[in-house]
């Protein structure tokens, strides 16, 4: 069983900047979202201590995971970091807004928009590349594992698509909120709105 979370809102999220494997800290709203995620898990999980907490090593996920751990009464020192859960690498475009990218690299933007699965961002990854690394991590998990995973928007969508056996292009149609919990169990995916922030 996996409870999958996205990190709370960050400054770059608010500014509409592509973070990728760059980073920016959680906003106050993002901190409240992380607390809400923890409270949601506390309602859903009888024994949080029976779960391992795994996070992308990027700061926004670590910050969210630490808040979730504190809310659940877990040791923040026990958080495990998994690089394969990191966000889609946006390479040369990290830190830029979509209008800035379109102005600086219109050809790259068009090529990428036409085929996100196969066309990597300059200096970064394609959706297919993200999906492959997330799938490798997922395949290593035991059926009986009990995990709380803190990841990202695109990486989380890829993980859900891999779990559900969806075709690659389905990733772009999936959505997630910063305060939404996904439960992956018995081949099914359920979602819960953490609310309360």
Secondary structure, 3 states (H helix, E strand, C coil): CEEEEECCCEHHHHHCECCCCCCCCECHHHHHHHHHHHHHHHHHCCCHHHCEEEECCCHHHHHHHHHHHHHHCCCHHHCEECHHHCCCCCHHHCCCEHHHHHHHCHHHHHHHHHCCCCCCCCCCCCHHHHHHHHHHHHHCCCCCCCEEEEECHHHHHHHHHHHHCCCHHHHHHCCCCCCEEEEEECCEEEEEECCCC
